[in-house]
């Protein structure tokens, strides 16, 4: 580690990445390097005055309005969501919730934390039995299936961008004898429909989007007049930024989050042309840090089963590299959201009504 720190920065990054590809970079070094990169991000993100900070936020907001709803959607899809479901079944909890969970106390299991967050969504979104529900970016169906089981008279439509996710959800619904869930594979940024819903929920989808003005306008058309929109996205507490692949150290962007956005905790409050905020909550980042540490632990416990999955997906010669990449991704997520005791990067929850 000390040898790396003594090198010129770019050389140190190249050496670290080469070691990582061979799975030779110790976790302690990965964590230390990640924290150093996060400190650099904070130094560049925090500006000298409140006026400058606000001006940056407003400039960022205006820049989003000149962008498409999403960029590099196909690449982002291939980076995560077409990896075999068998991998995620080994790593995630029983609900297959691939987003922040909520740990109510130290004794909580990952499954407890999945259920606690799913229940929090339903409470905050004021979900009631008999409603029509739209689950935008439904992943492997954790929220759709949770609602379908708890509220048997609800009808749930989930939209995902992955055929493997659709197949997984439909298989789970068959096993659970749930007949109130419909899954549509679509690119949200291009998808159109005439149906309206009582509740629209979106969990960690907005981070893959850019033009929030147009996105919220589109979503508002799927809302009944008395409908509510509930959004969960991760964020930085003060400043937004794009995930951009500009340098060797932009590793997460290149392999896991192409076209992504890190919103600030208040960014969506500046996009109320078609919806109006009803409530706004923050969840400390340590909940996500612990979630990702649990994913890492389960990955390590299942490496014998995971390696053949990666050999099939990435090729025999690349399996070791991608095992290291995924482990490092989980470590990076844990370090990001755990930084400064979860008070820098965290979760924002919003409730909007239709205007």
C-alpha positions in Angstrom: 0.0 0.0 0.0 2.7 2.5 0.9 4.5 1.7 -2.3 1.4 2.5 -4.3 0.9 5.8 -2.4 4.5 6.8 -3.2 3.9 6.5 -6.9 2.6 9.2 -9.2 -1.2 9.1 -9.1 -1.8 7.7 -12.6 0.9 5.1 -12.3 -0.5 4.0 -8.9 -4.0 3.6 -10.5 -2.6 1.5 -13.4 -0.7 -0.8 -11.0 -3.7 -1.1 -8.7 -6.1 -2.0 -11.6 -3.6 -4.5 -13.0 -3.4 -6.2 -9.6 -7.1 -6.1 -9.2 -7.6 -7.9 -12.5 -5.5 -10.8 -11.2 -7.4 -10.7 -7.9 -4.2 -9.8 -6.1 -5.3 -6.5 -4.5 -6.1 -7.0 -0.8 -9.5 -5.8 0.4 -7.8 -3.5 2.9 -6.0 -1.7 0.0 -9.2 -1.5 -2.1 -11.0 0.1 0.8 -8.2 2.6 1.5 -7.9 3.6 -2.1 -11.7 3.9 -2.4 -11.8 6.2 0.6 -9.0 8.3 -0.9 -11.0 8.7 -4.1 -14.1 9.6 -2.2 -12.2 12.3 -0.3 -11.1 13.7 -3.7 -14.7 13.7 -4.9 -15.7 15.7 -1.8 -13.0 18.2 -2.2 -14.1 18.9 -5.8 -17.8 18.8 -5.0 -17.9 21.2 -2.1 -17.5 24.8 -3.2 -16.1 27.7 -1.2 -19.5 29.4 -0.6 -23.2 28.7 -0.4 -23.8 31.0 -3.4 -21.4 29.0 -5.6 -22.9 25.7 -4.3 -26.4 26.8 -5.2 -25.2 28.1 -8.6 -23.7 24.7 -9.4 -26.9 22.9 -8.5 -29.0 25.2 -10.7 -26.5 24.8 -13.6 -26.7 21.0 -13.2 -30.5 21.2 -13.1 -30.6 23.2 -16.3 -28.1 21.0 -18.0 -30.3 17.9 -17.4 -33.1 19.6 -19.3 -31.0 19.7 -22.4 -30.3 15.9 -22.2 -32.3 12.9 -23.3 -34.2 11.0 -20.6 -31.5 8.4 -20.5 -28.1 7.8 -22.0 -26.2 4.5 -22.6 -29.3 2.5 -21.4 -28.3 -0.6 -23.3 -24.7 -0.6 -21.8 -26.0 -0.1 -18.3 -28.4 -2.9 -18.8 -25.7 -5.3 -19.9 -23.5 -4.3 -17.0 -25.9 -5.6 -14.4 -29.3 -6.9 -15.5 -28.5 -9.6 -18.1 -26.1 -11.4 -15.7 -27.7 -14.7 -14.9 -30.3 -14.5 -12.1 -28.5 -17.5 -10.5 -25.7 -15.1 -9.4 -28.1 -12.6 -7.8 -30.0 -15.4 -6.0 -26.7 -16.4 -4.3 -25.8 -12.8 -3.3 -29.0 -11.0 -2.6 -31.6 -11.7 0.1 -34.7 -13.9 -0.4 -36.7 -11.0 -1.9 -33.9 -10.4 -4.5 -33.9 -6.7 -3.6 -31.0 -5.1 -5.5 -31.1 -1.8 -3.7 -30.7 -0.3 -0.3 -32.3 -2.2 2.6 -33.2 -0.9 6.1 -31.5 -2.3 9.1 -33.7 -1.5 12.1 -31.2 -2.9 14.7 -27.9 -4.7 14.9 -29.5 -8.1 15.0 -31.3 -7.7 11.6 -30.6 -10.2 8.9 -30.5 -9.1 5.2 -34.0 -10.6 4.8 -35.2 -8.6 7.8 -33.8 -5.5 6.3 -35.3 -6.2 2.8 -38.7 -6.6 4.4 -38.3 -3.5 6.5 -37.5 -1.3 3.6 -40.3 -2.7 1.4 -42.7 -2.1 4.2 -41.4 1.5 4.6 -42.1 2.0 0.9 -45.7 0.8 1.3 -46.3 3.0 4.3 -44.8 6.2 2.8 -46.5 5.6 -0.6 -49.8 5.0 1.3 -50.4 1.8 -0.6 -53.9 0.3 0.1 -55.5 -3.0 -0.9 -57.4 -2.8 -4.2 -55.2 -0.1 -5.8 -53.6 -0.3 -9.2 -49.8 -0.1 -8.8 -47.0 0.7 -11.3 -43.5 -0.4 -10.3 -41.0 1.5 -12.5 -37.7 -0.3 -12.8 -38.9 -3.3 -10.9 -35.7 -5.3 -10.9 -36.2 -8.9 -9.9 -39.7 -8.0 -8.5 -38.9 -7.5 -4.8 -41.5 -4.7 -4.4 -44.0 -6.0 -7.0 -44.1 -9.4 -5.3 -44.1 -7.9 -1.8 -47.2 -5.8 -2.6 -48.9 -8.7 -4.5 -48.6 -10.9 -1.5 -49.6 -8.4 1.1 -52.4 -6.7 -0.8 -54.1 -9.5 -2.7 -56.6 -7.2 -4.4 -54.0 -4.9 -5.8 -53.1 -5.2 -9.5 -49.4 -4.6 -10.1 -47.7 -3.7 -13.3 -43.9 -3.9 -13.2 -41.6 -2.4 -15.9 -38.0 -3.7 -16.2 -35.4 -3.5 -19.0 -34.3 -7.1 -18.8 -35.8 -10.3 -20.2 -34.0 -12.4 -17.5 -35.7 -10.3 -14.8 -39.1 -10.7 -16.4 -38.6 -14.5 -16.5 -37.5 -14.6 -12.9 -40.4 -12.6 -11.7 -43.0 -14.6 -13.6 -41.4 -17.9 -12.3 -41.6 -16.5 -8.7 -45.2 -15.5 -9.2 -46.1 -19.0 -10.4 -44.4 -20.5 -7.4 -46.3 -18.2 -5.1 -49.5 -18.5 -7.0 -49.7 -14.8 -7.5 -52.0 -13.8 -10.4 -52.1 -10.0 -9.9 -48.7 -9.1 -11.4 -47.9 -8.2 -15.0 -44.3 -7.6 -16.1 -43.4 -5.5 -19.2 -39.9 -5.4 -20.6 -39.3 -1.8 -21.9 -37.0 1.1 -22.0 -38.7 3.6 -19.7 -37.3 6.6 -21.6 -39.1 5.4 -24.8 -42.0 3.5 -23.4 -45.6 4.9 -23.8 -48.9 3.6 -22.6 -52.4 4.9 -22.0 -53.1 3.2 -18.6 -53.2 5.2 -15.4 -52.5 4.0 -11.8 -53.4 4.8 -8.2 -49.8 4.6 -7.1 -46.5 4.8 -9.0 -43.3 3.6 -7.2 -39.8 3.8 -8.5 -36.8 2.3 -6.6 -33.3 3.2 -7.7 -34.2 3.9 -11.3 -33.8 7.7 -11.4 -30.0 7.2 -11.0 -30.0 5.7 -14.5 -31.8 8.8 -15.9 -30.9 12.3 -16.9 -33.8 14.6 -18.0 -35.9 14.5 -14.9 -38.3 17.2 -16.3 -39.3 15.0 -19.2 -39.2 11.8 -17.2 -41.6 13.2 -14.5 -43.8 14.6 -17.3 -44.1 11.1 -18.8 -44.7 9.5 -15.4 -47.4 12.1 -14.6 -49.4 10.9 -17.6 -49.6 7.4 -16.0 -51.0 8.9 -12.7 -54.7 9.3 -11.9 -55.7 12.7 -10.7 -55.5 11.6 -7.1 -52.5 9.3 -7.6 -49.2 9.5 -5.6 -45.7 8.9 -7.0 -43.1 7.5 -4.6 -39.4 7.6 -5.5 -36.3 6.1 -3.8 -32.9 7.2 -5.2 -29.4 7.3 -3.7 -27.8 10.7 -3.6 -25.1 13.0 -2.2 -26.5 15.2 0.5 -25.3 18.5 -1.2 -24.1 18.2 -4.8 -25.1 16.2 -7.9 -22.8 14.9 -10.5 -22.6 12.5 -13.5 -20.8 9.2 -13.5 -18.3 9.9 -16.3 -15.5 7.7 -17.7 -12.8 10.2 -18.1 -9.8 8.8 -16.3 -8.4 5.4 -15.3 -9.8 5.8 -11.8 -13.4 6.1 -13.2 -13.7 2.4 -12.7 -17.2 2.1 -11.4 -18.5 4.2 -14.3 -16.8 2.1 -16.9 -17.9 -1.4 -15.7 -21.0 -0.8 -13.6 -22.7 2.5 -14.0 -22.3 3.9 -17.5 -24.6 6.9 -18.1 -25.4 7.1 -14.4 -26.3 10.2 -12.3 -25.6 10.9 -8.6 -28.5 13.3 -7.7 -28.3 15.6 -4.7 -30.7 15.0 -1.9 -32.9 18.0 -3.0 -32.5 17.8 -6.8 -36.0 16.5 -7.6 -37.5 19.5 -5.8 -36.5 21.6 -8.8 -38.6 19.5 -11.2 -42.2 20.2 -10.1 -43.8 21.2 -13.4 -46.0 18.2 -13.5 -45.9 16.8 -10.0 -45.8 18.5 -6.6 -43.9 17.3 -3.6 -46.0 16.0 -0.6 -43.2 14.6 1.5 -39.4 14.1 1.5 -37.3 11.8 3.7 -33.6 10.9 4.0 -32.2 7.5 5.1 -28.7 7.5 6.4 -26.1 5.9 4.1 -25.0 3.3 6.7 -28.0 1.2 5.7 -26.7 0.9 2.2 -23.2 0.3 3.4 -24.4 -2.6 5.5 -26.6 -3.9 2.6 -23.5 -4.1 0.3 -21.4 -5.7 3.0 -24.0 -8.4 3.3 -23.9 -8.9 -0.5 -20.1 -9.2 -0.4 -20.3 -11.7 2.5 -22.7 -13.9 0.6 -20.7 -13.7 -2.6 -17.6 -14.8 -0.7 -19.5 -17.7 0.9 -20.7 -18.8 -2.6 -17.6 -18.4 -4.7 -17.5 -22.1 -5.6 -21.0 -21.8 -7.1 -20.3 -18.3 -8.6 -17.2 -19.1 -10.5 -18.9 -21.4 -13.1 -21.6 -18.8 -13.6 -18.9 -16.2 -14.4 -17.0 -18.6 -16.6 -20.1 -19.1 -18.7 -21.0 -15.4 -18.7 -17.5 -13.8 -19.2 -15.4 -16.7 -20.4 -12.9 -18.9 -18.6 -10.1 -16.5 -19.0 -12.0 -13.6 -17.6 -13.9 -15.2 -14.6 -11.2 -14.3 -12.1 -11.1 -10.7 -13.2 -14.9 -10.3 -13.0 -15.1 -12.0 -9.6 -12.6 -9.4 -8.4 -14.6 -6.6 -10.1 -17.9 -7.6 -8.5 -16.3 -8.0 -5.1 -14.7 -4.6 -5.5 -18.0 -3.1 -6.7 -19.7 -4.3 -3.5 -16.7 -2.9 -1.4 -16.9 0.4 -3.2 -20.6 0.7 -2.6 -20.1 -0.1 1.1 -17.3 2.5 1.5 -19.3 5.2 -0.4 -22.4 5.0 1.7 -20.5 4.4 4.9 -18.3 7.4 4.4 -18.5 10.0 7.3 -21.0 7.7 9.1 -23.5 7.7 6.2 -23.8 11.5 6.3 -22.4 12.2 2.8 -24.0 9.7 0.5 -27.4 8.4 1.4 -31.0 7.6 0.3 -33.6 10.2 -0.6 -37.3 9.2 -0.5 -39.9 11.4 -2.1 -43.7 11.4 -2.3 -45.3 13.5 -5.1 -48.9 14.2 -6.2 -50.0 14.9 -9.7 -50.5 18.6 -10.5 
